């Protein structure tokens, strides 16, 4: 198993990686870093652990949306596939709602109230 040093939100991590999977790992690191950076840059969330949780939730929503779209595509006619594809604005709206709900649930100290 190979070890790769990466940067996520300007912090170094040493990750184990199966041989031949370096590109996939680096792609995953890029996705996580981008998601966390976008959340941090909104200015609403500063705690690294809260940023990580929000990024994980956002990525999980993206995976779920893709799985739902793929399942619908497998059972839909070609014209229905285009109509049922998830919209980017809907994902952004879900993120905004999720951020609001998380901020309501967590106090200023980052703990559930």
N, C-alpha and C positions, 0 to 999 in steps of 0.2 A: 504494500500500500504506500502510495506516494504522499508526501506532505506539501501543501501549498500555503504560502502566506498571502493573505488577502486583506483588503481594507474595506470595512463597512462603517459608514458614518464616521469616517476619519479615525477609526480604531482598528488596530491590527489583530488578526486572528490567524492561527495556524490550524489548517483543516486537513484531515486525512481524506485522501481521494483514491478510489480504485484506479489502477492503470488503465489508460485509454479514455478516462472520463473527465479529464481536466477541462476540456472545452465546456462540457455540460455544467460542471461545478462553477466555472468562471461566469457562465451565463446566469446561473442562479444567484451568484453573489452580486452581479450587476443589477439584477431585478430587485433584490432585497435592498441594496444600497440606494437605488433610485427611489424605491417606495419610501424608505425611511427618510431620505433627504427631502422629498416632496412634503412629507408630513411635518418635518422639522421646520422647513422654510415657510410654512403657512404662518408660523409664529404663535400658534395657539397651544402647541404642546412642546414642552422642553425636556421633560424627563425621558431619558433614553429607554427605560423599560416600557413606558406608555407608547413611545414611538414604535418600538419593536412589536408590541401587541397590536397596534393599529395597522402596521404594515403587514403583519401576518394575517390579520382578518381581511384586509383588502385583497391580498394575494389569494386567500381561500375563496373569497367571493368570486374572483376572476376565474378560478378553476371550476367552481360550481356552475358559473354562467356558461363556461365552455362545455362542460359535461351536459348541461341541460340542452344547450343548442345542438350538440352532437346527437343526443338522444332524440330530439325533435326532428332533426334532419334525417335520421334513420327511418323515421315513420311518416315523414311528410312528402308531399309531392314537390317537385322543384320550385314552383311558384310560391308555395307555402314556406319554403326554407328562407327565402329572402325576407319575407314578411315577419318571420319569427326570430330573426337574428337579434341578439341583445344590442341595444343602442348604447353608445359611449356616454351620452348625456344621462341615461338612466343609471349607469354605474357611478357617475360623478354625484348624482343626487343621492344614491344609496350611501356613498362615502360621507357626504355632508350630514345626512341623518345619523349615521353611525357615530361620527365625531361629536355631534350634539348630544346624543344619548350617553356616550362615554363620558363626556365632560360633566353631564348632569349626575352621573353615577359616582364619579370620582371627585373627591374634594381637591383643594389646592395642594394638599400634601400627597396626592396620587393614591389615596386609599379609598376604598368603597365606604360611602357614608351610610 
